[in-house]
């Protein structure tokens, strides 16, 4: 191992059926450093962590941990933990009905005469938290404390188990600014004590505030390892998204801007937000516009549109739909106001796999009509046949289970489902992800056509070129906040990347 390193991973390969998850990936963590592991969705971050912690086995490569003779293979999380590798996940893995002390020492409680020594356990727990400047009553159950305190208690447990490597997987995603700063203070404290910390996050600001080095993965491959102070934010964004920033300005849109003069406001948000979810934002969307939401994974794109639609309830600000104040209590109330929402997760939130194409397609309209105004079988078949033809859905019949269709054709069925409700405002969250190029082009053309007919559309995609071809305006998100809005000549990749990175 290199001098000063606590962890080295060399030439790691991991494949799943049809997917090369990791290809010849190297990763080095030094003692007493905070190291960001960055990459977009599917980059390989989670797989690398799972390989390291024994959740998944890798095919080839080597892992070396400080103080361990030769290369190691962690065949379970327990083995990894025994070697000083601990993980604190985004979803806190503590027991809410147990006390703080019990959570800290679960499975390794101090004993006296064969029984748990509660007094000793509480004393040791108090000393541990005091030493890390964590303020909590160890005799209270964990559910009395905020997510931030629970995160820090989980970290304290890892530290007490002699962690040499501490992995923090999206620990700040549900914390407010004050709670994040407390967590960072604890991380800096552990850094001084020589713990190596792997920090997995999507928040650029936080990376540059607390991290010493950055490793970037893309499509299962190592892009590079960089010193944070020497890597400008805009270059980090470019490396994550797979663009050479120097060439971005030369990329031109294929179809140019889609000029529209529509003035009718369909959606107006004023200070709309939800604490710990999306920071307050203002937004206006007019009839006949396609408005794109862009930003890195985790920037708040999907969260923002879920607030607009009522899939998540806002706790501040106001939303107006066609001039009328709308509380967005739930998706059904939004549907009744002429809104429609195609979610990002097609498999879990879009299709109902065991139902037919017909049943999936008429679902939203039937929900809008209610149980006392059932669509007749004849109406269902007429609607289904109409949209199979209109959207060129490739299916053996309208009664084919939707799970038998390709991803692109499943997506078309869901789009048809919402068009059948005749919406004024359509939200499309990653409508072209995981589908073939031909179908992508068809969906892009459909979006432009719907807007030309007067529909207001929000279009979210991880592919900037796709949005430049499709959108009139671009809303830029970073760290759960709206940080910019681009239109006209500003609508180019260089401006978008620079805004995502904060102009640095």
The 8 nearest C-alpha neighbors of each residue, nearest first, counted from 0:
[[1, 2, 4, 7, 63, 65, 6, 5],
 [2, 0, 4, 3, 7, 5, 27, 29],
 [1, 3, 4, 0, 29, 5, 30, 65],
 [2, 4, 29, 30, 1, 5, 0, 28],
 [5, 3, 29, 1, 2, 6, 30, 28],
 [4, 6, 65, 29, 30, 64, 28, 3],
 [7, 5, 64, 28, 4, 27, 63, 65],
 [6, 8, 27, 63, 62, 26, 9, 28],
 [9, 7, 62, 26, 25, 61, 27, 63],
 [8, 10, 25, 61, 60, 11, 7, 62],
 [11, 9, 23, 60, 24, 25, 12, 61],
 [12, 10, 60, 24, 23, 9, 59, 22],
 [13, 11, 22, 21, 59, 23, 58, 57],
 [12, 14, 21, 57, 20, 58, 19, 11],
 [15, 13, 19, 20, 18, 16, 21, 12],
 [14, 16, 18, 17, 19, 20, 13, 21],
 [17, 15, 18, 14, 19, 20, 13, 21],
 [16, 18, 15, 19, 14, 20, 13, 21],
 [19, 17, 15, 16, 20, 14, 13, 21],
 [20, 18, 14, 21, 15, 13, 22, 219],
 [19, 21, 219, 14, 13, 18, 43, 15],
 [22, 20, 219, 13, 12, 19, 220, 43],
 [21, 23, 12, 220, 24, 219, 11, 19],
 [22, 24, 10, 11, 12, 21, 25, 220],
 [25, 23, 11, 10, 221, 22, 220, 21],
 [26, 24, 9, 8, 10, 11, 23, 27],
 [25, 27, 8, 7, 9, 24, 28, 214],
 [28, 26, 7, 6, 8, 29, 25, 4],
 [29, 27, 6, 4, 5, 195, 7, 30],
 [30, 28, 4, 5, 3, 32, 195, 31],
 [31, 29, 195, 193, 5, 4, 32, 194],
 [30, 32, 193, 190, 194, 195, 191, 29],
 [33, 31, 195, 30, 190, 29, 34, 196],
 [32, 34, 196, 210, 211, 197, 195, 35],
 [33, 35, 212, 197, 210, 213, 198, 211],
 [36, 34, 213, 198, 199, 197, 37, 210],
 [35, 37, 214, 199, 213, 198, 215, 34],
 [38, 36, 215, 35, 214, 216, 199, 200],
 [39, 37, 216, 42, 239, 215, 217, 40],
 [38, 40, 42, 296, 41, 239, 217, 295],
 [39, 41, 42, 296, 38, 43, 44, 218],
 [42, 40, 43, 218, 39, 219, 217, 44],
 [41, 43, 217, 218, 219, 38, 216, 39],
 [44, 42, 219, 46, 41, 45, 20, 47],
 [45, 43, 47, 46, 42, 48, 38, 36],
 [46, 44, 48, 47, 43, 49, 42, 41],
 [45, 47, 49, 43, 48, 44, 50, 20],
 [46, 48, 50, 44, 45, 49, 43, 51],
 [47, 49, 51, 45, 46, 50, 52, 44],
 [50, 48, 54, 46, 52, 55, 51, 47],
 [51, 49, 55, 47, 53, 48, 52, 56],
 [50, 52, 48, 49, 53, 47, 73, 79],
 [51, 53, 49, 76, 79, 50, 54, 48],
 [54, 52, 75, 73, 74, 76, 55, 50],
 [53, 55, 49, 52, 75, 50, 76, 56],
 [56, 54, 50, 49, 53, 57, 46, 74],
 [55, 57, 50, 53, 58, 74, 54, 13],
 [58, 56, 13, 59, 12, 50, 55, 11],
 [59, 57, 13, 12, 56, 60, 11, 14],
 [60, 58, 12, 11, 57, 61, 10, 13],
 [59, 61, 11, 10, 9, 12, 62, 58],
 [60, 62, 9, 8, 70, 63, 11, 10],
 [61, 63, 8, 70, 71, 7, 9, 64],
 [62, 64, 70, 7, 6, 71, 8, 69],
 [65, 63, 6, 67, 5, 66, 7, 62],
 [66, 64, 5, 67, 6, 63, 4, 0],
 [65, 67, 64, 68, 5, 82, 63, 69],
 [68, 66, 65, 64, 69, 63, 82, 71],
 [67, 69, 66, 70, 71, 63, 64, 65],
 [70, 68, 67, 71, 63, 64, 62, 61],
 [69, 71, 63, 62, 61, 68, 72, 64],
 [72, 70, 62, 63, 73, 69, 61, 64],
 [71, 73, 74, 62, 70, 53, 56, 61],
 [74, 72, 53, 79, 78, 75, 52, 71],
 [73, 75, 53, 72, 78, 56, 76, 54],
 [74, 76, 53, 78, 77, 73, 54, 79],
 [75, 77, 53, 79, 52, 78, 80, 54],
 [78, 76, 80, 75, 79, 81, 53, 73],
 [79, 77, 81, 75, 80, 76, 73, 74],
 [80, 78, 76, 82, 84, 52, 73, 77],
 [79, 81, 84, 77, 83, 82, 78, 85],
 [80, 82, 78, 79, 83, 77, 84, 160],
 [83, 81, 79, 80, 84, 78, 64, 67],
 [82, 84, 162, 163, 80, 81, 161, 164],
 [85, 83, 164, 80, 79, 162, 82, 165],
 [86, 84, 165, 80, 157, 162, 166, 164],
 [85, 87, 166, 165, 167, 88, 84, 168],
 [86, 88, 167, 166, 168, 153, 154, 89],
 [89, 87, 168, 90, 91, 86, 167, 170],
 [88, 90, 170, 169, 168, 91, 87, 172],
 [91, 89, 88, 92, 87, 170, 169, 168],
 [90, 92, 93, 88, 89, 150, 149, 87],
 [93, 91, 90, 94, 88, 87, 153, 89],
 [92, 94, 91, 95, 102, 153, 141, 149],
 [93, 95, 96, 97, 102, 92, 141, 98],
 [96, 94, 142, 141, 97, 93, 140, 98],
 [97, 95, 94, 140, 98, 141, 142, 93],
 [98, 96, 140, 95, 94, 101, 141, 102],
 [140, 99, 97, 139, 101, 100, 138, 141],
 [98, 100, 137, 102, 141, 101, 140, 139],
 [101, 99, 137, 103, 98, 124, 102, 121],
 [100, 102, 98, 104, 105, 103, 99, 97],
 [103, 101, 99, 105, 100, 104, 98, 93],
 [102, 104, 156, 100, 101, 105, 99, 124],
 [105, 103, 108, 107, 101, 102, 106, 100],
 [104, 106, 102, 101, 107, 103, 108, 100],
 [105, 107, 108, 104, 101, 102, 103, 109],
 [108, 106, 104, 105, 109, 110, 103, 101],
 [107, 109, 104, 106, 105, 110, 115, 120],
 [110, 108, 116, 115, 120, 107, 119, 111],
 [111, 109, 115, 116, 114, 113, 108, 112],
 [110, 112, 113, 114, 116, 115, 109, 119],
 [111, 113, 114, 110, 115, 116, 109, 117],
 [114, 112, 111, 110, 115, 116, 109, 108],
 [113, 115, 110, 111, 112, 116, 109, 117],
 [116, 114, 110, 117, 109, 111, 108, 113],
 [115, 117, 110, 119, 111, 118, 109, 120],
 [118, 116, 120, 119, 115, 121, 109, 110],
 [117, 119, 121, 120, 116, 122, 123, 115],
 [120, 118, 122, 116, 117, 121, 123, 109],
 [119, 121, 117, 123, 122, 118, 124, 109],
 [120, 122, 124, 118, 119, 123, 100, 117],
 [123, 121, 119, 125, 120, 124, 118, 126],
 [122, 124, 126, 120, 125, 121, 127, 119],
 [125, 123, 121, 127, 100, 122, 126, 120],
 [124, 126, 122, 128, 127, 123, 129, 121],
 [127, 125, 129, 123, 124, 128, 130, 122],
 [126, 128, 124, 130, 125, 129, 123, 131],
 [129, 127, 133, 131, 125, 130, 126, 132],
 [130, 128, 132, 126, 131, 127, 133, 125],
 [129, 131, 127, 128, 132, 126, 133, 125],
 [130, 132, 128, 129, 133, 127, 185, 155],
 [133, 131, 129, 130, 128, 134, 185, 127],
 [134, 132, 128, 131, 129, 135, 151, 148],
 [133, 135, 132, 128, 129, 136, 148, 131],
 [134, 136, 137, 133, 128, 99, 148, 144],
 [137, 135, 138, 139, 134, 99, 125, 100],
 [136, 138, 99, 100, 139, 135, 125, 121],
 [137, 139, 136, 98, 99, 100, 140, 121],
 [140, 138, 98, 137, 136, 99, 141, 143],
 [98, 141, 139, 97, 142, 99, 96, 143],
 [140, 142, 95, 99, 143, 98, 144, 97],
 [141, 143, 95, 144, 140, 96, 145, 149],
 [144, 142, 141, 140, 139, 145, 95, 98],
 [145, 143, 142, 141, 148, 149, 146, 147],
 [146, 144, 147, 148, 149, 143, 142, 150],
 [145, 147, 149, 148, 150, 144, 174, 173],
 [146, 148, 150, 145, 149, 178, 174, 151],
 [149, 147, 151, 145, 150, 146, 144, 152],
 [148, 150, 146, 152, 147, 151, 153, 145],
 [151, 149, 147, 153, 148, 152, 146, 154],
 [150, 152, 154, 148, 153, 149, 155, 147],
 [153, 151, 155, 149, 154, 150, 148, 156],
 [154, 152, 150, 156, 151, 155, 149, 87],
 [153, 155, 151, 157, 152, 156, 158, 150],
 [156, 154, 152, 158, 157, 153, 151, 159],
 [157, 155, 103, 153, 159, 154, 158, 152],
 [158, 156, 154, 160, 155, 159, 85, 162],
 [157, 159, 155, 162, 160, 161, 156, 154],
 [160, 158, 156, 161, 157, 155, 162, 127],
 [159, 161, 157, 158, 162, 156, 83, 80],
 [162, 160, 159, 158, 83, 163, 157, 84],
 [161, 163, 83, 158, 164, 84, 160, 157],
 [162, 164, 83, 194, 84, 195, 161, 165],
 [165, 163, 84, 195, 162, 196, 194, 83],
 [164, 166, 196, 85, 86, 84, 197, 162],
 [167, 165, 86, 197, 196, 87, 85, 168],
 [166, 168, 198, 87, 170, 86, 199, 197],
 [167, 169, 199, 88, 170, 89, 166, 87],
 [170, 168, 200, 89, 199, 171, 172, 167],
 [169, 171, 89, 168, 167, 172, 88, 150],
 [172, 170, 174, 173, 169, 179, 89, 200],
 [171, 173, 169, 174, 170, 89, 275, 200],
 [174, 172, 275, 171, 276, 175, 146, 170],
 [175, 173, 171, 178, 275, 172, 179, 147],
 [174, 176, 178, 275, 177, 179, 173, 274],
 [177, 175, 179, 178, 180, 174, 181, 275],
 [178, 176, 180, 179, 175, 181, 174, 182],
 [177, 179, 181, 175, 180, 176, 174, 147],
 [180, 178, 182, 176, 177, 181, 174, 171],
 [179, 181, 183, 177, 182, 178, 184, 176],
 [182, 180, 184, 178, 183, 179, 185, 177],
 [181, 183, 179, 185, 180, 184, 186, 178],
 [182, 184, 186, 180, 185, 181, 187, 179],
 [185, 183, 181, 187, 182, 186, 180, 188],
 [184, 186, 188, 182, 183, 187, 189, 181],
 [185, 187, 183, 189, 188, 184, 190, 182],
 [188, 186, 190, 184, 185, 189, 183, 191],
 [187, 189, 185, 191, 186, 190, 184, 192],
 [190, 188, 192, 186, 191, 187, 194, 185],
 [189, 191, 31, 187, 194, 193, 192, 188],
 [192, 190, 188, 189, 193, 31, 187, 194],
 [193, 191, 189, 190, 194, 188, 31, 187],
 [194, 192, 31, 30, 190, 191, 195, 189],
 [193, 195, 31, 190, 163, 189, 30, 192],
 [194, 196, 30, 164, 31, 32, 29, 163],
 [197, 195, 33, 165, 166, 164, 34, 198],
 [198, 196, 166, 34, 35, 33, 167, 165],
 [197, 199, 35, 167, 34, 36, 196, 166],
 [200, 198, 168, 36, 169, 35, 167, 197],
 [199, 201, 169, 202, 198, 37, 168, 36],
 [202, 200, 297, 203, 296, 298, 37, 295],
 [201, 203, 478, 205, 204, 200, 206, 298],
 [204, 202, 206, 205, 201, 207, 478, 500],
 [205, 203, 207, 206, 202, 208, 478, 477],
 [204, 206, 208, 203, 207, 202, 209, 210],
 [207, 205, 203, 210, 208, 204, 209, 202],
 [206, 208, 204, 205, 209, 210, 203, 227],
 [209, 207, 205, 206, 204, 210, 203, 183],
 [208, 210, 206, 207, 205, 211, 183, 33],
 [211, 209, 33, 206, 34, 212, 207, 35],
 [212, 210, 33, 227, 34, 32, 226, 209],
 [213, 211, 226, 227, 34, 225, 210, 35],
 [214, 212, 35, 225, 34, 224, 227, 36],
 [213, 215, 224, 36, 223, 37, 35, 225],
 [216, 214, 37, 222, 38, 223, 36, 221],
 [217, 215, 221, 38, 222, 42, 220, 219],
 [216, 218, 42, 220, 219, 38, 239, 222],
 [219, 217, 42, 220, 41, 43, 216, 20],
 [218, 220, 21, 43, 20, 42, 217, 22],
 [221, 219, 22, 217, 216, 218, 24, 21],
 [220, 222, 216, 24, 223, 215, 217, 25],
 [223, 221, 216, 215, 220, 217, 238, 224],
 [224, 222, 221, 215, 214, 225, 216, 213],
 [223, 225, 214, 213, 215, 226, 212, 222],
 [226, 224, 213, 212, 227, 214, 223, 230],
 [225, 227, 212, 229, 228, 213, 211, 230],
 [226, 228, 212, 230, 229, 211, 213, 225],
 [227, 229, 226, 230, 231, 211, 207, 212],
 [228, 230, 227, 226, 231, 225, 212, 232],
 [229, 231, 227, 228, 232, 226, 234, 235],
 [232, 230, 234, 233, 503, 229, 235, 228],
 [233, 231, 235, 500, 503, 234, 236, 230],
 [232, 234, 500, 236, 235, 231, 497, 503],
 [235, 233, 237, 232, 236, 231, 238, 230],
 [234, 236, 232, 238, 233, 237, 239, 231],
 [237, 235, 233, 239, 234, 238, 240, 232],
 [236, 238, 234, 242, 240, 235, 239, 244],
 [239, 237, 235, 241, 236, 240, 234, 242],
 [238, 240, 236, 38, 237, 241, 235, 39],
 [241, 239, 237, 238, 242, 236, 39, 217],
 [240, 242, 238, 239, 237, 243, 217, 236],
 [243, 241, 237, 244, 240, 238, 247, 246],
 [242, 244, 245, 246, 237, 247, 241, 238],
 [243, 245, 247, 246, 242, 237, 234, 493],
 [244, 246, 243, 247, 248, 249, 493, 242],
 [247, 245, 244, 243, 249, 248, 250, 242],
 [248, 246, 244, 493, 249, 250, 492, 245],
 [247, 249, 493, 250, 246, 492, 491, 245],
 [250, 248, 247, 246, 251, 245, 493, 492],
 [249, 251, 247, 248, 252, 246, 492, 491],
 [252, 250, 249, 253, 491, 248, 255, 464],
 [253, 251, 255, 254, 468, 467, 250, 464],
 [252, 254, 255, 468, 251, 467, 464, 256],
 [253, 255, 252, 468, 256, 257, 469, 467],
 [256, 254, 252, 253, 468, 257, 467, 251],
 [257, 255, 258, 471, 254, 468, 487, 470],
 [256, 258, 471, 259, 255, 470, 469, 254],
 [259, 257, 256, 260, 471, 255, 487, 288],
 [258, 260, 261, 257, 287, 288, 471, 451],
 [259, 261, 262, 258, 287, 288, 286, 285],
 [262, 260, 259, 286, 263, 287, 285, 288],
 [261, 263, 285, 264, 260, 286, 287, 259],
 [264, 262, 285, 286, 261, 265, 321, 284],
 [263, 265, 285, 266, 284, 286, 321, 262],
 [264, 266, 321, 285, 320, 284, 286, 263],
 [267, 265, 320, 284, 283, 264, 319, 321],
 [266, 268, 283, 319, 282, 318, 284, 269],
 [269, 267, 318, 282, 281, 271, 317, 319],
 [268, 270, 281, 317, 271, 316, 318, 280],
 [269, 271, 316, 279, 280, 281, 272, 268],
 [272, 270, 316, 279, 280, 269, 315, 317],
 [273, 271, 279, 278, 277, 315, 313, 316],
 [274, 272, 313, 314, 277, 276, 315, 275],
 [273, 275, 276, 277, 272, 278, 314, 175],
 [274, 276, 173, 175, 174, 273, 277, 278],
 [277, 275, 273, 274, 173, 278, 479, 302],
 [278, 276, 479, 273, 272, 480, 275, 303],
 [277, 279, 480, 272, 479, 273, 280, 274],
 [280, 278, 272, 270, 271, 277, 273, 281],
 [281, 279, 270, 271, 481, 278, 272, 269],
 [280, 282, 269, 268, 270, 271, 283, 279],
 [283, 281, 268, 267, 280, 284, 269, 266],
 [282, 284, 267, 266, 268, 285, 264, 281],
 [285, 283, 266, 265, 264, 267, 282, 455],
 [286, 284, 264, 265, 263, 288, 262, 455],
 [285, 287, 455, 453, 263, 288, 454, 261],
 [286, 288, 453, 450, 454, 455, 451, 261],
 [289, 287, 455, 286, 285, 450, 290, 456],
 [288, 290, 456, 470, 471, 457, 455, 291],
 [291, 289, 457, 472, 470, 473, 471, 458],
 [292, 290, 473, 458, 459, 470, 457, 474],
 [293, 291, 474, 459, 473, 300, 475, 458],
 [292, 294, 475, 476, 474, 291, 459, 300],
 [295, 293, 476, 298, 475, 499, 477, 296],
 [294, 296, 298, 297, 39, 293, 477, 201],
 [295, 297, 298, 39, 201, 40, 294, 299],
 [296, 298, 299, 201, 295, 478, 202, 300],
 [297, 299, 477, 478, 479, 295, 476, 296],
 [298, 300, 479, 302, 297, 301, 303, 476],
 [301, 299, 303, 302, 298, 292, 476, 293],
 [300, 302, 304, 303, 299, 305, 428, 343],
 [301, 303, 299, 305, 300, 304, 306, 277],
 [304, 302, 306, 305, 300, 301, 299, 277],
 [303, 305, 307, 306, 301, 302, 308, 300],
 [304, 306, 310, 302, 308, 303, 307, 311],
 [305, 307, 311, 309, 303, 304, 308, 312],
 [308, 306, 304, 305, 309, 303, 327, 318],
 [307, 309, 305, 306, 310, 333, 330, 304],
 [308, 310, 327, 329, 311, 306, 330, 312],
 [309, 311, 305, 308, 330, 329, 306, 312],
 [312, 310, 309, 306, 305, 313, 308, 329],
 [313, 311, 309, 306, 328, 314, 310, 327],
 [312, 314, 273, 272, 315, 306, 311, 271],
 [313, 315, 273, 272, 312, 274, 316, 271],
 [316, 314, 272, 271, 313, 273, 270, 317],
 [315, 317, 271, 270, 269, 272, 318, 314],
 [316, 318, 269, 271, 268, 270, 319, 315],
 [319, 317, 268, 325, 267, 324, 269, 326],
 [318, 320, 324, 267, 323, 325, 322, 266],
 [321, 319, 266, 323, 322, 265, 325, 324],
 [322, 320, 265, 323, 264, 266, 319, 263],
 [321, 323, 320, 319, 324, 265, 264, 266],
 [324, 322, 319, 320, 321, 325, 318, 266],
 [323, 325, 319, 318, 320, 322, 326, 317],
 [326, 324, 319, 318, 327, 320, 323, 317],
 [325, 327, 328, 318, 324, 317, 309, 319],
 [328, 326, 309, 329, 325, 333, 308, 332],
 [329, 327, 326, 309, 312, 332, 330, 333],
 [328, 330, 309, 327, 331, 332, 310, 333],
 [331, 329, 333, 309, 332, 310, 308, 334],
 [332, 330, 334, 333, 329, 335, 367, 366],
 [333, 331, 335, 334, 330, 329, 327, 328],
 [332, 334, 330, 336, 331, 335, 338, 327],
 [335, 333, 338, 331, 337, 336, 332, 339],
 [334, 336, 332, 333, 337, 331, 367, 338],
 [337, 335, 333, 334, 338, 332, 320, 325],
 [336, 338, 422, 423, 334, 335, 424, 333],
 [339, 337, 334, 424, 333, 422, 336, 425],
 [338, 340, 425, 417, 334, 426, 422, 424],
 [341, 339, 426, 425, 342, 427, 338, 308],
 [340, 342, 427, 428, 426, 343, 339, 414],
 [343, 341, 428, 344, 340, 345, 349, 348],
 [342, 344, 428, 429, 345, 341, 430, 301],
 [345, 343, 348, 342, 346, 347, 349, 429],
 [344, 346, 349, 348, 347, 343, 350, 342],
 [345, 347, 344, 350, 349, 348, 352, 351],
 [346, 348, 344, 345, 349, 350, 351, 352],
 [349, 347, 344, 345, 346, 342, 350, 343],
 [350, 348, 345, 346, 347, 342, 344, 413],
 [349, 351, 352, 346, 345, 348, 359, 347],
 [352, 350, 354, 353, 359, 349, 401, 346],
 [351, 353, 402, 350, 354, 401, 400, 346],
 [354, 352, 400, 351, 402, 355, 401, 350],
 [355, 353, 400, 352, 351, 358, 359, 401],
 [356, 354, 400, 398, 399, 358, 401, 357],
 [355, 357, 401, 359, 397, 358, 398, 399],
 [358, 356, 360, 397, 355, 359, 383, 398],
 [359, 357, 355, 360, 356, 361, 354, 362],
 [360, 358, 356, 362, 357, 361, 355, 354],
 [359, 361, 416, 357, 358, 362, 412, 356],
 [360, 362, 364, 358, 359, 363, 416, 365],
 [361, 363, 365, 359, 360, 364, 358, 366],
 [364, 362, 366, 365, 361, 367, 416, 417],
 [363, 365, 367, 420, 366, 361, 362, 368],
 [364, 366, 368, 362, 367, 363, 369, 361],
 [367, 365, 363, 369, 364, 368, 362, 370],
 [366, 368, 364, 365, 369, 363, 335, 334],
 [369, 367, 365, 366, 372, 364, 370, 373],
 [370, 368, 366, 371, 367, 372, 365, 373],
 [369, 371, 372, 373, 368, 366, 365, 367],
 [370, 372, 369, 373, 368, 374, 365, 366],
 [373, 371, 370, 369, 368, 374, 365, 375],
 [372, 374, 371, 370, 375, 365, 369, 368],
 [375, 373, 378, 379, 376, 372, 365, 377],
 [374, 376, 378, 377, 379, 373, 380, 372],
 [375, 377, 379, 378, 380, 374, 381, 373],
 [376, 378, 380, 375, 379, 381, 374, 382],
 [379, 377, 381, 375, 380, 376, 374, 382],
 [378, 380, 376, 382, 377, 381, 383, 375],
 [379, 381, 383, 377, 378, 382, 384, 376],
 [382, 380, 378, 384, 383, 379, 385, 377],
 [381, 383, 385, 379, 380, 384, 378, 386],
 [384, 382, 380, 386, 385, 381, 357, 387],
 [383, 385, 387, 381, 386, 382, 380, 388],
 [386, 384, 382, 383, 388, 387, 389, 381],
 [385, 387, 389, 388, 383, 384, 390, 415],
 [386, 388, 392, 384, 391, 390, 385, 389],
 [387, 389, 391, 386, 385, 390, 384, 392],
 [388, 390, 386, 391, 387, 385, 392, 384],
 [391, 389, 392, 387, 388, 386, 411, 415],
 [392, 390, 388, 387, 389, 393, 386, 411],
 [393, 391, 387, 390, 408, 394, 411, 388],
 [392, 394, 391, 408, 395, 387, 404, 405],
 [395, 393, 396, 392, 404, 399, 397, 408],
 [394, 396, 399, 393, 397, 398, 404, 403],
 [397, 395, 398, 394, 399, 356, 393, 357],
 [396, 398, 357, 356, 399, 383, 355, 394],
 [399, 397, 355, 396, 356, 357, 400, 358],
 [398, 400, 355, 396, 397, 356, 401, 395],
 [401, 399, 355, 402, 354, 403, 353, 356],
 [400, 402, 356, 403, 355, 404, 352, 399],
 [401, 403, 352, 400, 404, 353, 409, 405],
 [404, 402, 401, 400, 405, 399, 352, 394],
 [405, 403, 401, 402, 408, 409, 406, 394],
 [404, 406, 408, 407, 409, 403, 402, 434],
 [407, 405, 409, 408, 434, 410, 404, 433],
 [408, 406, 434, 410, 409, 405, 438, 411],
 [407, 409, 411, 410, 405, 406, 392, 404],
 [408, 410, 406, 412, 411, 407, 404, 405],
 [411, 409, 407, 413, 408, 412, 406, 414],
 [410, 412, 408, 414, 409, 413, 415, 407],
 [411, 413, 415, 409, 410, 414, 360, 416],
 [414, 412, 416, 410, 415, 411, 360, 409],
 [413, 415, 411, 416, 417, 412, 418, 410],
 [416, 414, 412, 418, 413, 417, 386, 419],
 [417, 415, 360, 413, 414, 419, 418, 361],
 [416, 418, 419, 414, 420, 415, 339, 413],
 [419, 417, 415, 421, 420, 416, 414, 422],
 [418, 420, 417, 421, 416, 415, 364, 361],
 [419, 421, 418, 364, 417, 422, 363, 416],
 [422, 420, 418, 419, 423, 417, 337, 339],
 [423, 421, 337, 338, 424, 420, 339, 425],
 [424, 422, 337, 454, 455, 338, 425, 421],
 [423, 425, 455, 338, 422, 456, 454, 339],
 [424, 426, 456, 339, 340, 338, 457, 455],
 [427, 425, 340, 457, 456, 341, 339, 428],
 [426, 428, 341, 458, 430, 457, 459, 340],
 [427, 429, 459, 343, 342, 430, 341, 458],
 [430, 428, 460, 459, 343, 432, 431, 427],
 [431, 429, 428, 427, 432, 410, 343, 341],
 [430, 432, 439, 429, 434, 433, 442, 407],
 [433, 431, 429, 434, 430, 460, 461, 439],
 [434, 432, 431, 406, 435, 407, 430, 429],
 [435, 433, 407, 432, 431, 406, 439, 438],
 [434, 436, 438, 437, 439, 407, 433, 431],
 [437, 435, 439, 438, 440, 434, 441, 431],
 [438, 436, 440, 439, 435, 441, 434, 442],
 [437, 439, 441, 440, 435, 436, 442, 407],
 [440, 438, 436, 442, 431, 437, 441, 443],
 [439, 441, 443, 437, 438, 442, 444, 436],
 [440, 442, 438, 444, 439, 443, 445, 437],
 [443, 441, 445, 439, 444, 440, 446, 438],
 [444, 442, 440, 446, 445, 441, 439, 469],
 [445, 443, 441, 447, 442, 446, 448, 440],
 [444, 446, 442, 448, 443, 447, 449, 441],
 [447, 445, 443, 449, 448, 444, 442, 450],
 [446, 448, 444, 450, 445, 449, 451, 469],
 [447, 449, 445, 451, 450, 446, 444, 452],
 [450, 448, 452, 446, 451, 447, 454, 445],
 [449, 451, 287, 454, 453, 447, 452, 448],
 [452, 450, 448, 453, 449, 287, 447, 454],
 [451, 453, 449, 450, 454, 448, 287, 447],
 [454, 452, 287, 450, 286, 451, 455, 449],
 [453, 455, 450, 287, 423, 449, 286, 452],
 [456, 454, 424, 286, 287, 288, 450, 285],
 [457, 455, 289, 425, 424, 426, 288, 290],
 [458, 456, 426, 290, 291, 289, 427, 425],
 [457, 459, 291, 427, 290, 428, 456, 426],
 [460, 458, 428, 292, 429, 291, 427, 293],
 [459, 461, 429, 462, 458, 466, 428, 463],
 [460, 462, 463, 459, 293, 429, 295, 294],
 [463, 461, 460, 465, 464, 466, 240, 459],
 [462, 464, 466, 465, 467, 461, 460, 492],
 [465, 463, 467, 466, 462, 468, 252, 492],
 [466, 464, 468, 463, 462, 467, 469, 460],
 [465, 467, 469, 463, 468, 470, 464, 291],
 [468, 466, 464, 469, 465, 470, 463, 252],
 [469, 467, 465, 466, 254, 252, 470, 253],
 [468, 470, 466, 467, 443, 465, 447, 471],
 [471, 469, 289, 466, 290, 472, 291, 467],
 [472, 470, 289, 257, 290, 288, 256, 486],
 [473, 471, 486, 290, 470, 485, 291, 474],
 [472, 474, 291, 485, 484, 290, 292, 475],
 [475, 473, 484, 292, 483, 291, 293, 485],
 [474, 476, 483, 293, 294, 482, 484, 481],
 [477, 475, 481, 294, 298, 480, 482, 293],
 [478, 476, 298, 480, 479, 294, 499, 482],
 [477, 479, 298, 202, 480, 299, 476, 203],
 [480, 478, 299, 277, 298, 477, 278, 476],
 [481, 479, 278, 477, 478, 476, 482, 277],
 [480, 482, 476, 475, 483, 280, 477, 474],
 [483, 481, 476, 475, 480, 477, 484, 498],
 [484, 482, 475, 481, 474, 485, 498, 476],
 [483, 485, 474, 473, 475, 486, 472, 482],
 [484, 486, 473, 489, 472, 490, 474, 483],
 [487, 485, 472, 490, 489, 488, 473, 471],
 [486, 488, 489, 490, 485, 256, 472, 471],
 [487, 489, 490, 486, 491, 485, 256, 494],
 [490, 488, 486, 487, 485, 491, 494, 495],
 [491, 489, 486, 488, 487, 485, 494, 467],
 [492, 490, 493, 494, 489, 495, 248, 488],
 [491, 493, 495, 494, 247, 496, 248, 490],
 [492, 494, 248, 496, 247, 495, 491, 497],
 [495, 493, 497, 492, 496, 491, 498, 489],
 [494, 496, 492, 498, 497, 493, 499, 491],
 [497, 495, 499, 493, 498, 494, 492, 500],
 [496, 498, 502, 494, 500, 495, 499, 233],
 [499, 497, 501, 495, 500, 496, 502, 494],
 [500, 498, 496, 497, 501, 294, 477, 495],
 [501, 499, 233, 497, 232, 498, 502, 503],
 [500, 502, 498, 503, 499, 497, 232, 233],
 [501, 503, 497, 500, 498, 233, 499, 232],
 [502, 232, 501, 233, 231, 500, 497, 234]]
